[in-house]
Amino acid sequence: MTYYPILKISNAEMGALEHLREETTEWVTPILESKIIAKNKVEQWWTTFRTLGKYLREKIGDMNFIYDFSSAFEKIGEIRELKDQNGYNLIQHCIMIMEEAKLNYIPCIHFDSPEWLIDSVINSNSDLIAIRIRCHDFNSPMEEIIQKRIREEIIELKNEKNYILILDFYNAPISISRIETSIEKFSDLSFQKFVLALTSCPEDASKAAPNSFAPICQREDFKTFQNLQDEFPYIEFGDYTVRLKPEFEGTDINYYNTYLKLFYSTEDDYYIAKSAILEKNGIESFFGICQEIVESDVYKGADYSYGDLAIKQCAEKELIISNHSKPIEYGINHHIELTARML
């Protein structure tokens, strides 16, 4: 079974993928959310993607991945058809870059993507297309209309294409009966693969006490998936790993008034390791926190993953963790290795 972690194209998340075990990369197809165009870069939006092909080639090599273009427009607000100097829109522009870099990409559209975006994707060279259905954004009564739109305005336009359906429930508090209803409804569509994506990982570490390593909540996301497998044996699993919100958006963050935080997944729970506040020996306190992880019953061992090795090295003071990006990278790397093996 394939595992579909949803990730942003950031140094932490791409670093986590870069350091996966070679065998793990064969079990994982990450869903990569596009680099975001800044508001002040709209006039020359293509500069945002100048190094996209080279960067992804260096980080993930030949790994299969799904590329979700819609995220590019998050800060602009409107998903409009931007054209580059040669008259190509963003989808065409990025596809050419990825093909030039010989990347194994699967283009992704959303159930409500505009017509120009859908046309650009279904008319691409890719025989396999992902359709992301954000179930957390609409109520169950809307599913009939959305299913009809996907069938008539996407799938039937190119019947010869194959489709991956991604039912994305994000972290919404939705009952298992609603998920069952959604799976049944969208299973009527033509598909090659069917992915259930959801998460119960906390959005941030606000519930964790400083200078501690402790369980924060259960992995209800994976348990829900397991409970649904008997009824729907064809579904595959996706989640948001251990990072839902980007860390520290904006420039007015006081570094010394923050904490180092590492999310550590187990088969049953999400744990959070949190330093003392950085202005009060936070970096030094994290050595002790990592030692606490290593000595705990849930630690998998230094050989388990790149992230676990880094935790051991920090515990032994061979590695100094002083920025917020690295604990995110280590936590995501460990989470992907663990979840891929659980499947």
C-alpha positions as CSV (number, residue, x, y, z in Angstrom):
1,M,0.0,0.0,0.0
2,T,1.2,3.5,-0.8
3,Y,1.3,6.3,1.8
4,Y,0.4,9.9,0.7
5,P,1.8,12.5,3.1
6,I,0.7,16.1,2.4
7,L,3.7,18.5,2.5
8,K,4.6,22.0,1.6
9,I,7.7,22.8,-0.5
10,S,9.8,24.1,2.4
11,N,13.3,23.2,3.4
12,A,12.2,21.3,6.5
13,E,9.6,19.2,4.6
14,M,11.8,18.5,1.6
15,G,14.7,17.7,3.9
16,A,12.5,15.1,5.6
17,L,11.9,13.5,2.2
18,E,15.5,13.8,1.0
19,H,16.6,11.7,4.0
20,L,14.1,8.8,3.7
21,R,15.5,5.3,3.5
22,E,15.6,4.2,-0.2
23,E,13.1,1.4,0.4
24,T,10.7,3.9,2.0
25,T,10.6,6.1,-1.1
26,E,9.0,3.2,-3.0
27,W,6.1,3.1,-0.5
28,V,5.5,6.9,-0.4
29,T,3.9,9.3,-2.9
30,P,4.0,12.7,-1.3
31,I,1.4,15.3,-2.2
32,L,3.4,18.5,-2.6
33,E,1.6,21.8,-2.3
34,S,3.0,24.3,-4.7
35,K,5.3,27.1,-3.8
36,I,3.3,30.2,-3.0
37,I,3.5,33.4,-5.1
38,A,4.1,36.5,-2.9
39,K,1.8,39.4,-3.6
40,N,4.7,41.6,-4.6
41,K,5.8,39.0,-7.1
42,V,2.6,38.7,-9.1
43,E,3.9,40.7,-12.1
44,Q,6.8,38.3,-12.5
45,W,5.3,35.3,-10.8
46,W,7.5,32.9,-12.8
47,T,10.5,33.9,-10.8
48,T,9.0,31.9,-7.8
49,F,9.5,28.7,-9.8
50,R,12.9,29.5,-11.3
51,T,14.7,26.7,-9.4
52,L,11.7,24.4,-8.9
53,G,12.9,21.6,-11.2
54,K,16.5,21.6,-9.9
55,Y,15.4,21.8,-6.3
56,L,12.9,18.9,-6.4
57,R,15.4,16.8,-8.4
58,E,18.0,17.3,-5.7
59,K,15.6,16.7,-2.8
60,I,13.4,13.8,-4.1
61,G,15.1,12.4,-7.2
62,D,13.1,9.8,-8.9
63,M,10.4,9.5,-6.3
64,N,6.8,9.7,-7.5
65,F,4.9,12.7,-6.2
66,I,1.6,14.5,-6.7
67,Y,2.0,18.3,-7.4
68,D,-0.9,20.5,-6.3
69,F,-0.8,23.7,-8.2
70,S,-3.6,25.5,-6.4
71,S,-1.5,26.4,-3.4
72,A,0.5,28.9,-5.6
73,F,-2.5,31.3,-5.4
74,E,-2.9,31.3,-1.6
75,K,-1.6,34.8,-1.0
76,I,-3.1,36.3,-4.2
77,G,-6.6,35.2,-3.3
78,E,-7.9,34.5,-6.8
79,I,-6.9,31.5,-8.9
80,R,-6.6,33.4,-12.1
81,E,-4.8,32.5,-15.3
82,L,-1.4,34.2,-15.1
83,K,0.8,34.1,-18.2
84,D,4.6,34.1,-18.4
85,Q,6.8,36.0,-20.9
86,N,6.1,33.2,-23.5
87,G,2.3,33.1,-23.0
88,Y,2.2,29.9,-20.9
89,N,0.0,29.8,-17.9
90,L,1.3,28.7,-14.5
91,I,0.3,25.1,-14.9
92,Q,1.9,24.8,-18.3
93,H,5.0,26.7,-17.1
94,C,5.5,24.4,-14.0
95,I,4.8,21.2,-16.0
96,M,7.5,22.2,-18.6
97,I,10.0,22.8,-15.7
98,M,9.2,19.4,-14.1
99,E,9.4,17.5,-17.4
100,E,12.7,19.2,-18.2
101,A,14.0,18.0,-14.9
102,K,12.6,14.5,-15.6
103,L,10.6,14.4,-12.4
104,N,8.0,11.7,-11.8
105,Y,5.1,14.1,-11.1
106,I,1.4,13.5,-11.1
107,P,-0.6,16.8,-11.6
108,C,-3.3,17.6,-9.2
109,I,-6.5,19.6,-9.6
110,H,-9.3,20.4,-7.1
111,F,-13.0,19.6,-7.6
112,D,-13.7,23.3,-7.9
113,S,-10.6,24.3,-9.9
114,P,-11.4,26.9,-12.7
115,E,-11.9,25.6,-16.3
116,W,-8.5,26.9,-17.5
117,L,-6.6,25.0,-14.8
118,I,-8.5,21.8,-15.4
119,D,-7.9,22.1,-19.2
120,S,-4.2,22.7,-18.7
121,V,-3.9,19.6,-16.5
122,I,-6.0,17.1,-18.5
123,N,-4.4,18.2,-21.7
124,S,-0.9,17.6,-20.3
125,N,1.2,14.5,-21.1
126,S,0.4,12.9,-17.8
127,D,-1.8,9.8,-18.1
128,L,-2.5,9.9,-14.3
129,I,-4.2,12.9,-12.7
130,A,-5.0,13.5,-9.0
131,I,-8.3,15.2,-8.0
132,R,-8.3,16.6,-4.5
133,I,-11.8,16.8,-2.9
134,R,-11.7,19.0,0.2
135,C,-14.5,17.3,2.2
136,H,-13.7,19.6,5.1
137,D,-15.0,22.6,3.1
138,F,-18.5,21.4,2.4
139,N,-21.4,19.5,4.1
140,S,-22.6,16.1,3.1
141,P,-25.7,17.3,1.1
142,M,-23.3,19.0,-1.3
143,E,-21.6,15.8,-2.3
144,E,-24.1,14.9,-5.0
145,I,-23.5,18.2,-6.8
146,I,-19.7,17.9,-6.4
147,Q,-19.6,14.3,-7.6
148,K,-21.6,15.3,-10.7
149,R,-19.2,18.2,-11.4
150,I,-16.2,16.0,-11.2
151,R,-17.7,13.4,-13.5
152,E,-19.0,15.8,-16.1
153,E,-16.4,18.6,-16.0
154,I,-13.2,16.6,-15.4
155,I,-13.3,12.8,-15.8
156,E,-15.6,12.7,-18.9
157,L,-13.5,15.3,-20.7
158,K,-10.7,12.8,-20.9
159,N,-12.0,9.2,-20.4
160,E,-8.6,7.8,-21.4
161,K,-6.9,9.3,-18.4
162,N,-6.6,7.6,-15.0
163,Y,-7.5,9.3,-11.8
164,I,-6.4,9.3,-8.1
165,L,-9.2,10.6,-5.9
166,I,-8.1,12.3,-2.7
167,L,-10.8,12.7,-0.1
168,D,-9.3,15.4,2.2
169,F,-10.9,15.8,5.6
170,Y,-7.9,17.8,7.0
171,N,-8.3,18.1,10.8
172,A,-12.1,18.7,10.8
173,P,-14.0,17.0,13.7
174,I,-16.1,14.8,11.3
175,S,-17.9,11.6,12.3
176,I,-16.9,8.3,10.9
177,S,-20.4,8.0,9.4
178,R,-19.8,11.2,7.4
179,I,-16.5,9.8,6.1
180,E,-18.3,6.5,5.2
181,T,-21.0,8.4,3.3
182,S,-18.3,10.4,1.4
183,I,-16.3,7.3,0.4
184,E,-19.5,5.6,-0.8
185,K,-20.5,8.6,-2.9
186,F,-17.2,9.4,-4.6
187,S,-16.5,5.7,-5.1
188,D,-19.1,5.8,-7.9
189,L,-16.6,7.8,-9.9
190,S,-13.9,6.2,-12.1
191,F,-10.6,6.0,-10.3
192,Q,-7.3,4.1,-10.2
193,K,-6.5,4.9,-6.6
194,F,-8.6,6.2,-3.8
195,V,-6.9,8.1,-0.9
196,L,-8.4,9.1,2.4
197,A,-6.5,12.0,3.9
198,L,-7.1,13.3,7.4
199,T,-5.1,14.2,10.6
200,S,-5.6,14.4,14.3
201,C,-2.2,15.9,14.9
202,P,-2.3,19.2,16.9
203,E,-1.9,22.3,14.8
204,D,0.8,23.6,17.1
205,A,2.5,22.9,20.4
206,S,0.5,25.3,22.6
207,K,-0.9,22.4,24.7
208,A,2.6,21.1,25.5
209,A,4.3,22.3,28.7
210,P,7.8,23.9,28.3
211,N,10.8,21.7,29.0
212,S,8.8,18.4,28.6
213,F,8.3,15.4,26.4
214,A,4.8,14.0,26.7
215,P,1.8,12.5,24.7
216,I,-0.6,15.2,23.5
217,C,-3.3,13.2,21.7
218,Q,-4.0,9.8,20.2
219,R,-3.6,9.0,16.5
220,E,-7.3,8.9,15.8
221,D,-6.6,9.6,12.1
222,F,-4.8,6.3,11.5
223,K,-7.3,4.4,13.7
224,T,-10.2,5.8,11.7
225,F,-8.5,4.7,8.5
226,Q,-8.0,1.2,9.9
227,N,-11.6,1.0,11.0
228,L,-12.7,1.8,7.5
229,Q,-10.5,-0.7,5.7
230,D,-12.7,-3.7,6.2
231,E,-15.6,-1.9,4.6
232,F,-13.5,-0.2,1.9
233,P,-10.4,-2.3,1.3
234,Y,-9.3,-0.2,-1.7
235,I,-8.7,3.0,0.2
236,E,-5.2,4.2,0.9
237,F,-3.9,6.5,3.6
238,G,-2.8,10.1,3.5
239,D,-2.2,12.7,6.3
240,Y,-0.5,16.0,7.1
241,T,2.4,14.4,8.9
242,V,3.2,16.4,12.0
243,R,3.0,19.9,10.6
244,L,-0.3,21.6,9.7
245,K,0.5,25.3,9.9
246,P,3.7,27.0,8.5
247,E,6.0,28.0,11.4
248,F,6.2,31.7,12.1
249,E,4.7,33.5,9.1
250,G,5.7,37.2,9.2
251,T,8.8,39.1,10.3
252,D,7.9,40.4,13.7
253,I,8.6,37.2,15.6
254,N,11.0,37.5,18.5
255,Y,13.2,34.4,18.2
256,Y,14.2,34.5,21.9
257,N,10.5,34.4,23.0
258,T,9.9,31.1,21.3
259,Y,10.5,27.4,21.9
260,L,12.2,24.5,20.1
261,K,9.5,21.9,19.4
262,L,9.6,18.4,18.0
263,F,6.5,16.3,17.2
264,Y,7.2,12.6,17.7
265,S,4.7,10.0,16.4
266,T,4.1,6.5,17.7
267,E,1.8,3.9,16.4
268,D,-0.9,5.1,18.8
269,D,-0.1,8.7,19.9
270,Y,1.4,12.1,19.0
271,Y,4.0,13.3,21.4
272,I,5.5,16.8,21.6
273,A,9.0,17.6,22.9
274,K,9.3,21.2,23.9
275,S,12.3,23.2,25.1
276,A,12.4,25.9,27.7
277,I,11.9,29.4,26.3
278,L,14.9,30.2,24.1
279,E,15.9,33.3,26.1
280,K,16.3,31.1,29.2
281,N,18.7,28.4,28.0
282,G,16.2,26.9,25.6
283,I,18.9,25.4,23.3
284,E,20.7,23.8,26.2
285,S,17.4,22.5,27.6
286,F,16.7,20.7,24.4
287,F,19.7,18.4,24.9
288,G,17.9,17.1,28.0
289,I,14.6,16.8,26.2
290,C,16.2,14.7,23.5
291,Q,17.8,12.6,26.1
292,E,14.4,12.1,27.6
293,I,13.1,10.9,24.2
294,V,16.0,8.5,23.8
295,E,15.4,7.0,27.2
296,S,11.6,6.6,26.7
297,D,9.8,3.5,25.8
298,V,8.5,5.0,22.5
299,Y,11.9,5.9,21.0
300,K,12.6,3.7,18.0
301,G,16.4,3.8,18.0
302,A,19.0,5.7,16.2
303,D,19.0,3.3,13.2
304,Y,15.2,3.7,12.6
305,S,15.3,7.0,10.7
306,Y,17.4,10.1,9.9
307,G,15.2,12.0,12.4
308,D,15.8,9.4,15.2
309,L,19.5,9.6,14.6
310,A,19.5,13.4,14.9
311,I,17.6,13.1,18.2
312,K,20.2,10.7,19.6
313,Q,23.0,13.0,18.4
314,C,21.4,15.9,20.1
315,A,20.9,13.9,23.3
316,E,24.6,13.2,23.3
317,K,25.4,16.8,22.5
318,E,27.0,15.9,19.2
319,L,24.4,18.0,17.4
320,I,23.2,21.4,18.4
321,I,19.6,22.2,17.4
322,S,19.2,26.0,17.4
323,N,16.6,26.8,14.8
324,H,12.9,25.9,14.3
325,S,13.3,24.2,10.9
326,K,15.4,21.3,12.0
327,P,13.1,19.8,14.6
328,I,10.2,20.0,12.0
329,E,12.4,18.1,9.5
330,Y,13.4,15.4,12.0
331,G,9.8,14.9,13.3
332,I,8.4,14.7,9.7
333,N,11.1,12.3,8.6
334,H,10.4,10.0,11.6
335,H,6.7,10.2,11.0
336,I,6.9,9.2,7.4
337,E,9.2,6.3,8.1
338,L,6.9,5.1,10.8
339,T,3.6,5.5,8.9
340,A,4.9,3.9,5.7
341,R,5.9,0.8,7.7
342,M,2.6,0.7,9.6
343,L,0.8,0.3,6.2
